[in-house]
Amino acid sequence: MALHSPQLVWHVLRQHNCFAVRRGDTRFSREKFNLRNEDTYKSSGLVRKSAVDLQLAPATTGPTDHVVVSIKTKKSLYRPSKNNASFTLKKGFRKGARALKKSVEQVRPDLVGDALSRYSRLRRSMLPKKTIVKKRRSKNTTAATAATPSK
């Protein structure tokens, strides 16, 4: 199999792939290893030799608070089933962010900010939703306040 440059592969795939989504004038992409979900060469996970992906860990027995980090390796570049190494961040937010920053800096230093923003959005989505309970006034309290004379 002949090896092609990532730029050539991008020019072939940029207009015609199954991951491209159009919303008005903006183009998005749903592919794996695309942190920003943009349809650009820089953020594309299909054509880049090294890439990073963040996902929530699968919840088997209830809600989970773990994030799975997958890194595309150069070792098995043309074998998609074997070309990514993944690990799980089980620590708190700050320790997990520090570990994520160190691992992303080794692979793609230009994606550190994007990876941290995706990590914070995933962690924020795992927090329980705050519900606002509206207090209703009962008829008894309004009648009681009207009946008592003020001094």
N, C-alpha and C positions, 0 to 999 in steps of 0.2 A: 504494500500500500504506500503510495507516495505521500510524503508529508507536505502540507500546504501551510502557508503563512496565515496567522490569525486575521490579518487585514483582508486577505483574499476570501477567506471563509465568511467574514462579516459582510463583505460586499455581495456575496451570493445570498446570504440568509437574511439580510436586513429588511427586505421587502416581503419575503415569502417564508414565514415560519408559523407554526401553529401556536406559538406562545404570544404573538403580537396581539394587542388589544387597542382599539382606538376609542377614545372618549372625546368627541368633538374634534378639536385640532390637535390634541395631545395624544402621543403614542406611549403605551405602557407595555410591559412584558411580564409574563407570569412564570418565567423559567426559573429553575433552581440555580443557586449561586448568583442571584441578582439581588443585591441588598436594597437598591433604591427603586426597583420595579420600573426602571426607565428603559426605553428601547434605544440604547446608545452603545457604542463600542466599548467605552470605558466600563460600564456596569454589566455588560453581557457576560453570562456565565457559560454560554455555549462555546464561544470562540476563544476565550482567554485561557492560557495554560495554567494559571493559578487563580483561584477564586475562593471566596468564603461565603458560607450560608449559615443562617441562624433560623431555627424552628423550635416550637414548643415540643417538649418531650411528650410522647403518646401517653395519655392517661388511661391506665388499665384498671385501676381500682379507685377512681375518684379524681378530684382535681389535682393537678401537678404544679410544682413551682420550679421545674427544671427547664433549662434551655439547652438544646443540642446544637453544638457548633460543628459544622462539616467543612473541611478544608480540602480543596482539590489538589491532589499531589501530582508531581511530574513523573513519578516512578512508573505508573501504568497509565500514561496519558491517553492511549487509544483503546483502553479497555474500560468502558464506562462503569461496569459493575465493580471494578477494583480500584478506581482512581480517586477515591476520597477516603480520608481518615476523619473520624468523628469522635468527639468526646462530649461529656455532659457537664454543664456548670450547675453544681448543686449548692454552691456557697451563697452567702448573702449578696446583696446588690453590689456593694463596693468591691468585695474580694472577687466576685465574678467579673466585674468590669475590668479590674486590673489584670486578671488572667486572660480575658478576651483581648485586651489591648496588646499584651505581650505576644500572644500567638498570632494575631493579625499583622503586627509589625514585621514579623519574620517573613510572612508570605506576600502581603500587599500593603505597604505602608500608606498608600494613597486612600485605602478604604477604612482606615482606623475610625475616622469620624462617623462614617456611614454605619459601620458595625456597632459602634457604641450607641448611636441613635436607635437602631433597630432593636438592640438589646434592651434599652430603656423602655421602648414601646411594648415589647413582649412582656417585660416584668410588670409594667403598668396594667396590662390586660389581665394579668393573673390576680390582681388585687380584687377583693370582694367589692361589689357595687354598693355604693351608699344609697340607701333609700330614705326619702324624706317623708315622714309621716305628718300629714296635715291634721291639726287638731280641730275638731268640730266644736262649735259652741252648742251646748245643749240649751233647751228652752228654760230649764230650771235656773241656770246661772244668770241669765239675762233678767228673768223675773225677780230673782232674789236681789240683784243689785238695784233694780228700780224700786223695790219695796222698802229698802233700808234708807232711812233719812241720813243725809250727810250733815256733819256738824260744822 
